[in-house]
Amino acid sequence: MRVQELFKFIHERYNVFLRRSWGESKPWTQDPILQSYRFCNVYREHDTVTRWIAQHWRVPNSNDPNVWFAMAAARFVNWPETLADLGYPVPWDDAMGQKFIHVLSDRKEAGKKVWTGAYVIHARLGSKIGHVAYDILTPMWYERESVLESMTSCAALQQRLMKFEGVGSFMAGQIVCDTKYTKLLDTALDWWDFAAPGPGSRRGLARVLEHPVNYRWKDEEWYVDLLKLKAAIGPLLYETGMPPIHAQDLQNCLCEFDKYERVRLGEGRPRNNYPGK
């Protein structure tokens, strides 16, 4: 098992974050791959969009029982400038639905960025903006009471969210990962261990365990091996003074490790370059 190699990547990516946050000059690493391509932070809470969502929506509205809905709206847009124009989207009444349409449409017509490219959203018919507003967010709001009833665990919330149109396992997991930092889920028994597999983390875990990169995981098998990896890497984080890592952050690290390995092995490269030199 290539735990040390994964940890070396995690540790150096974390050091890049620290050196940059301390105001040090480039380069923040001597690793040529980390210098050249954009990789997510080790801890999702350090990412730019997550910090914006936490500062402007999540923390100020931490006592709102429907803050989870705001987290859903935030992740479907995932672009701070658009979210700032929109404002906190609770309650989601007819006026807010119309505001969502107008704000996003106006930005699009003005040639401004509307959403991030991180999450792929496919509209059935018509515009993507209308699809998110009317086919995804509006039904969520109407069924908000049943969503609140599912807040017994991270896994239960994910499963409930996946019943909505347009919400797959990955997006549901992103909403859970924001909501778990609110009072709705901060005492969930699976707070540290909840995660759901995605394509990148499947490949990443396969690389760490030295399986074929396209190894056909069963979800339960993937999850069991992820928790074993979490147990193995925890002491290494502790020894170097890094914060502990929850399973969703480790899952994300596996996605990034897969990207890193693809570059190292000449199998491909990430979409986004990074001016790290």
Salt bridges, closest charged atoms under 4 A:
GLU5 OE1 - ARG2 NH2 2.70
GLU12 OE2 - ARG19 NH1 3.01
GLU45 OE1 - ARG58 NH2 2.65
GLU81 OE1 - ARG107 NH2 3.27
ASP85 OD2 - ARG107 NH1 2.84
ASP135 OD1 - ARG124 NH2 3.61
ASP135 OD2 - HIS131 ND1 2.92
GLU143 OE1 - ARG160 NH2 2.56
GLU165 OE2 - ARG124 NE 2.88
ASP178 OD1 - ARG44 NH1 3.02
ASP178 OD2 - ARG75 NE 2.64
ASP193 OD1 - LYS230 NZ 3.13
ASP219 OD1 - ARG202 NH2 2.57
ASP225 OD1 - LYS228 NZ 4.00
ASP249 OD2 - HIS246 NE2 3.32
GLU256 OE1 - LYS259 NZ 2.84
ASP258 OD2 - ARG203 NE 2.76
ASP258 OD1 - ARG207 NE 2.69
ASP258 OD2 - ARG262 NE 3.42
GLU261 OE1 - ARG2 NH2 2.64
GLU261 OE2 - ARG264 NE 2.77
GLU267 OE1 - ARG207 NH2 2.79
